[in-house]
């Protein structure tokens, strides 16, 4: 196959999957060149994990096709498994065993000899900074250490393609940064990565290309800078410490912005796209807020972030689902830029919007 010789490491075309009345995937297309990182961005329930489970042969699609290293994930599942590694949202380790024992057992499952399994375990423990804790039960590890051990286990078989499904969820900031360093080193060594995440800063930091998924559809794709370019111009941002005055702050921002302001009632953050007006918009905002008698903090102009992109594309923040299927916005500072960016997205999404309407 051409894909196996020089094409993308991962190809997905028109993947669909439903669970009863829930349409998890509605026609997903993905392409990941070798030695790069694809960031798959979206809230819980968007379809990210379903796509990963299909690409790693754990779930069969209802429609479409997917190839990993030129092998069909349905018809050649065993061959696909020999070329991939997977680290899921929860650490898949045996907590009663030591770190060393966990990796040695994985090595044996890969049909390595005992000497080879011991050697590979020692190599990975050293690489991931776990040598000092190698002979302690994994249940005594911190959350970050368990994540590193889980990622080590996914690399025992020298995978060509690695799938990381929200690998830093629940980690403290220091552990997240440490995981980012590990991911960069893997890519530098030639590994192809597909990384799903809810953290927009993570996708911005690590991914060569990003796809944004919402409600089972790819609604945008490109580099971080290309996606930010869809928002257009700068973002004016400020905080209203007196929460009952947030509506007044939004009204003042609307008079100087180029689209609908976004306000977070919990944090008091208000933001609005101002296009290319720059400092002129900042001066006008000061006058407008002063005239309205609204006290603010942190009034500033900044470049668009991926938070802004997500808001422009979907109309809501990257969210976390709550029990019962409810969602709440993640407490992030990014705001929704003007509606003009959203309009540009509709034309870019093309047939995907038609599929949304048909569903």
N, C-alpha and C positions, 0 to 999 in steps of 0.2 A: 504494500500500500504506500502511496505517496506520503500519507500522514506519518507513517512510521519512519520514513527516510529523512524528510526534511521539513515537514509541515508542523503545525502547532502540536504541543504536547497534549492539549485538551481541546476537544471540539464537541459542542452540544448544539443540536439543531432542532428547534421546535419541540422541546421537551414539555410534556404535559403530565400532570398527575393529580388525581382527585381522591379524596377520602370521603365517600358518601357525597353529601351536598357541598363539601368544602373543596374548592378548586385551588390546590396548593401551588401548582404551576400551570400557566396558561399558554405556554409556547415560548420557552426560554432558549435563547441563542447565546453561546459563549465561545470564545476562542482565546487560548492562552499560548503564546509563543514559548519555546523552550528557554529555560533559564531566566524567566521573568516572574513577577508576582501580579496576579489578578486579585484585586480587592472586590469582594461582593458585599455591597453595602445595602442595609435595609433594616427596618424594625423587626422585632419578633413577629412571627406570623407572615412575613413577606414571602417565604418560600426558600430561604437560603439553605437551611439544613436539609430540606427535602431534595434540593438539587445536589447537595454534597452526597447524600445517601445513594442517589441514583448513580452518580459518577464513581462512587466507590463500591458499586455492585451490591449494596445492602438493600436496595429497593429497585423494583423494575418500573420503568415509566409506562404510562398508558399510551403515549404516543411520542413520536420523534425518535432521534437516535443520538448516541453519544459515543465518542471514541477517546480513549486514553492511551497515549503512545501507539496510536494506530490500531488499537484493539477495541472491538465493540464490547461495551460494558454488559450487554445481555448475552450475546452469542459466544463471547470469549472471556467470560468473567474470571476464570481461573488465571488466565494470562494477565489480565488487568491487575489482579491482586498481587501478582508477583512483582509488579513494577511500581506500586504505590505504597504510601504510608498515610495514616490517618490519626489525627489527634482531635478528639471530639470536645464537646462543651464541658464534659465532666471527665476527670482523670480516671482512666481505665487501668488502674493498678491494684494489686493485692496488698492491702495495707498491713496485713499480718507478716508479710515477707519483707526482707530487707531490700534496699534499692538494688543491690547487686543480684540478689536472687530473682527479682522481677525481670531484670534484663536478661539474665542467663536463661530463664524459662522461655522468654520470647525468642531468644536465639535458637533454642531447641525446637520450638514450633516452626522456625524457619529452616529446620533440618540442618542446622549447623552442628558439627561435632562438639562434644563438651569442651575440648580445648579452644576451639574457635569461638564458641559461645562465651566462654570466660574472657577471652581476649577482647572480643567486641564489647562486652559489658564494661570492662575496665577502661577501654578507649572512650566510650560514651560518658561514663561517670566523670572522667577527667575533663572531657570537652565541655560538659555542662556544669562543672564546678561542684560535683557531688561526691568526690572521692572521699572526703573526710567523713561523710555520712553514709558511705556505701554499705556498711554492715549494721546500720540501725534499721529497725522496722519502719516501713514507709508511713505508718500511722503517727510517728513522731515528727514527721517532716512538716514544715510550714506549707501554706497553700502554694506559695511560689515554688518551693522545692518540689512539691508533688506535681505541679505543672511541668517543671523541667524534666522530671523523671518520666512523665507520660510522653513528652515530646521525644525523649531519648528512646523510649520503647518503640515509637513509630519509625525510628531511623535505623533500627537494628538490621533490617534487610537491605540497607543501602538503596532506598527508593529513588527512582528517577523523578517521581511526581509526589508532592506532599500536599495533603489537604488538611488545613487547620480551620476548624469550625469554632469561631469565637474563642481563640486560645487564651486571651487575657481577661475574660469575664471573671469578675470577683477578685482580681489581684489588686494589691496596693500599688501606688504609683511607682515605687522603686522596682517592684517585681515586674511591672509592665515594661518599664524601660529595659530591664535585663532581658526579657523575652524578645523585645524588639531587636536587641543586639544579636541574639542567637539567630533570629530569622534572617537578618542581614547576612550573617556569616554563611548560612545555608545557601542563600541565593548566590553569594559570591563564589561558592564552590560548585555552582552549576545546577542546583536543584530548582525545579519548577514548582511554584507554590500557587495554590488557590486558597485565599484567606477570606473567610466570612467574618464580618464584624458589625457591631452597632456603633462602634466608636469612630466618629468621623475623623478625629485627629489621627487615629491609627491607620486608616486607609490613606490619608494624606501623606503620612510619614513613610509608609512601607511599599505601597502599590505602584507598579509601573503603569497599569491601566486600572480603571475602576468601572464597574457596572452598578447601577442603582436599581434595586428590585423593590417593587411595591405591589402588593396584592397579586403575586405570582407572575408579574410581567417585568421585563427589563424596560425601564422607562427612560434610561439615559446611559451612555457609555462614553468613555474617553479618559484622558489623563486628568489628574486633579486640576491642573491649570486650565485645561479645556473646559471642564465642567464649571469651574469658577467663572470663566469667561462668559458663560451663558447668563450669569446673573447681571454682569455689566456694571462697571463703575464702582464707587466706594459705598460703604454702609455707614450711616450715622447711627451712633449708639449711645445711650445714656441710661442711668438708673434713677427711678423716682422713689426716694426713701419713704415718702408718705403714700402708702398703698392706695388710700381712697382717691388720690389725685392722679392715678395712672391714666384714667380716661382723658383727663385734661392734657397730660403729657403726650398721649397718642394724637389728640386733636392738633396740638402744636406741631408735632412731627409731620403730620399729614400736610400741613401748609408749606413745608419746605422740601418734602420728599417727592420722588417720582413714582410712587406707588403706594400701596396699602401698608401702613406700619404694622409691625408685629409686637405684641406685648406679652410678657410672661407675668401673670398676676402673682406668682409665688416669689419671684426674685425681684420684681419691679423693673426688669429690663425692658427697654423699648428700643426698637431698631427699625430703620427704614432705608431703602436704597435711594441714593441721591445722584446716581449717574456720574457724570464727569464734572460736576459743579465744585467739588472739593471744598476748599476753604470758604468759598462764597456761601455754600450750604451751611457750613459750621457757624458762620456769623449770623446768617438768617435764623438758624435754630436758636441761638442765644437770645436774639431779639424776640422771637416768637414765644419762647418759654418764659422769658422775663415779663412780657406783656400779659401772659396768662397767670403769672404769679406762681409758677411751678418750680419748686426747688429740685435740683438734679445733682447727681454725682457722676463722675467719670465720663463726661461728655467728650466724645472722641470720634474721629473718622478712622476706618480701617478697611483693608482689602477684604473682599468676600471670602468666606470660609466654606467648607463643605456643608456646614450646618445651613448656611444661606441657600446653597444649591439644593439641599434636600427640601427645604421649605418651599422654594420656588417650583420644584418639580412636582411635589406631592400635595402641597397645601397644608402639611402638618410636620411637626418635628419628628426626628427619629425617636420612636417611642418604645416604652416597655409595657408589655401586656401585664395586666393584673388578673387575679383570680376571677373567673366568670367571664373572661374574654374582654374585659374593659382595658383601655390603654390610658396611660398618662404620659405627658411629655417629659423627656429627660431634662434635667435642670441645666441647660447649657446657655451660653450667652448669645449664640448666633440668632439672628432675627430673619424675618422674611423680607426679602427685597421686593421691588416693585412687581406688579403683575405683568409687566412687559416681558420679563424673563420667562415667566410661566408660559406666555403665549408662544415664545420661541421654541419652547420644549415640545409643545403640541405638534408642531410641524416636524420637529426632529424625530419624534417618536413614531410618526407615520402609522404603519400597519399595526403597531402594538396598541395604539389607541382604538383602532377598529376592533381589535380582538377584545379589548376591555369592554367596548360597547356591546359586542356580540354576546359576551358572557353575562 
